[in-house]
Amino acid sequence: MAAVRINKLDPAGPRKIIEASLQEALGGFTTHQVVSVGDQLDVGEASETILRGHGTQTRPDSDALVASVVGVVERVDQLVTVRTVRSRYLAEVGDVVVGRVAEIGGKRWRLDLGSRHEATLLLSAVDLPGGVQRRRTAEDELAMRAVFAEGAALAVEVQSVHNDGSLALHARSARYGALGQGTLVRVPAALVRRQARHFQRLEALGVDAILGCNGAVWVCPARLGRAQAHGLFSATQYRGTAAADGAAQAQEPVSKAERQQVARVAQAVRALGALYLPIDAPSIDEVVRLADAEGLPTPDMCRAGFLATLAGRIAQLRVAAYEDNGEEGS
């Protein structure tokens, strides 16, 4: 981010940092033309030599160039494009994602990941109970709905990206599988940065979180004695021969205190998403601690008053971080 010189005693200092951060996130939003769908783009007099880029199209009744998405107009020489502020998830191999089963058929599950293309989980990409390695039979195909039914939330990994953009997923690890006893929160995918660990345990809050690269965050109670962490019970009902401990853990009742903590962490994720701030374990913990210090109830954590307080707190932390690095401001 370009340096913004501020006085640490200036009351407007944190506001300047926030504005600079927003300007960087939007690629210089304030210096570009913001357009909506159907708005005509101002390309000057040399409209004949303009090249139509992504997010633009021409009207059928004229040669006027209009926007096909909501975003910011960008121009490089004669190429005009419209870059959306929020775009759908663009997958990479190795991404940990969370999605729901939308369709079953043809020895595969189709998952809704909020991505641009179709995502499928093949029957052969799911481990059988007990780690048995064998060919999948017609009996296995008939029992697919007993493994992962429609609407089930799954944590999987992107195995490959095909030439047409479609995704191949896999769940060949105890970390992946069906999710239970938790809640799913959706935020812009750009806020969840790719990192070494997407399975996080918030020890102080007693909550586990799966930070999906597709912007789906799964929050569930932390069970220290659980054989499979994060509420996962991969193929526990498969052909009626589920692992007894995994099925029992998935059926454990959730206490009122655990539900309250899960709801509080989920609201913290929503608050970060509303402010378009990066989402990771430290940022979630900071939001919850700030809400606790304010004595704020869980439903009020996404109200405008607390969001303004949170933005100021994040700005103060950034000022302190730059001062620790020997810089004044950011």
Salt bridges, closest charged atoms under 4 A:
ASP10 OD2 - LYS16 NZ 3.31
GLU74 OE2 - ARG83 NE 2.80
GLU92 OE1 - ARG194 NE 3.67
ASP95 OD1 - ARG194 NE 2.87
GLU103 OE1 - ARG110 NE 3.11
GLU139 OE2 - ARG239 NH2 3.25
ASP140 OD2 - ARG134 NH1 2.78
ASP140 OD1 - ARG239 NH1 3.74
GLU150 OE2 - ARG145 NH2 2.73
GLU157 OE1 - HIS170 NE2 3.74
ASP208 OD1 - ARG201 NE 2.65
ASP208 OD2 - HIS230 ND1 3.81
GLU252 OE1 - ARG223 NH1 2.32
GLU258 OE1 - ARG223 NH2 3.22
ASP285 OD2 - ARG289 NE 3.15
GLU286 OE1 - ARG289 NH2 2.47
GLU286 OE2 - ARG313 NE 3.02
ASP292 OD1 - ARG264 NE 2.88
ASP300 OD1 - ARG303 NE 2.56
